[in-house]
Amino acid sequence: PSRLPTDVSSLAKFIVSPECRSIAILTGAGVSVAAGIPDFRSPGGMYDTLRPELITATAAQRRAMAADPTAVVLKDMFFANAFPYLEVRRPFILGTRERRWRATLSHRFAELLHAKTGKLTRLYTQNIDGLDYQTALPTEKIVAVHGSIGKVACEGCGAPMEFDAFCAEVRARIKDLYGVDSAAPAESTPIPCPACHRPLVKPTTVLFGSSLPAEFFERSAEDLPSVDLLLVAGTSLVVSPANSLVYRVPDSAVRAVINAEPVGQELGIRYSPGGRDLFLGGECDDTFLALMVQLGWADDLARLDAE
Ligand code: OAD
């Protein structure tokens, strides 16, 4: 670009300039924190608050979770013992059923970017919470890189289960163990697949050790070569291959990181003055709001809020 953006105001100008024709967004758990969903790796996040000693597991499995909390979402762990996955996901599963969480300003930004400019090529979300689908963004604009909590299937044979039926199972199995009013910590027992009878039914979220949806590879191969601006928001960028988007965009693309902390340096992001990488720190909702105001979309946002 002839003038590289250096702050919110110049980023807004770049977004609407003819030089910027195609914009991709990569989001992570940070964009849903304002909705009330903790992220993974911050203090108070899912991995930080994990209590392996309370989860039904062998001593070796508990040691593995204590050493590395991502073990709870590891494929090998799930096939050996579905309790840890169900335990950490249970509040999420039931909260989704109750529609407990609402799309944030960060989610609204993607919706308005598409509606107002038509330049959004794709939103790649690592989040499984489904909040992106609460917006009016067409579903073909969204790639759920790590799957979604709202779709349920057997991890072993692929047989689908209705989300509501699955939630009823999850809830019933908590009751089976302890009774509704029990003071004991609740725990869901694994759910047998109606087709293959193995206890492997779960939301179709991607486990570590499983491959990502084909859509991720197909869409990204198609989208990335023409991207002029990559917006990265609310992600630590430590998980691959989702994080590969940052180095697969063309060298000429501007990369703006909207996050509580600077991330991605080990992937080649350089926050040096005059460079193509831009860091906008703080709460991502504040930055996206400032950006929407700069873009003159405040009224559109108010209208969305009123709906
Ligand atoms: P992380 O928890 O690793 O990172 C969240 C990032 O968002 C951190 O850099 C935080 O500093 C930042 N953050 C938190 N709250 C914020 C806020 N309000 N405003 C701005 N920034 C904020 O979450 P992800 O990067 O999404 O995968 O994690 C990637 C993957 O690791 C997840 O999709 C999940 C996990 O294991 C699987 O389970 C396969």
Boltz pocket constraint, residues with backbone or C-beta under 6 A from the ligand:
constraints:
  - pocket:
      binder: B
      contacts: [[A, 27], [A, 28], [A, 29], [A, 30], [A, 31], [A, 33], [A, 34], [A, 39], [A, 40], [A, 41], [A, 42], [A, 45], [A, 70], [A, 73], [A, 126], [A, 127], [A, 146], [A, 206], [A, 207], [A, 208], [A, 233], [A, 234], [A, 235], [A, 236], [A, 237], [A, 238], [A, 239], [A, 258], [A, 259], [A, 260], [A, 261], [A, 263], [A, 282], [A, 283], [A, 284], [A, 285]]
      max_distance: 6.0
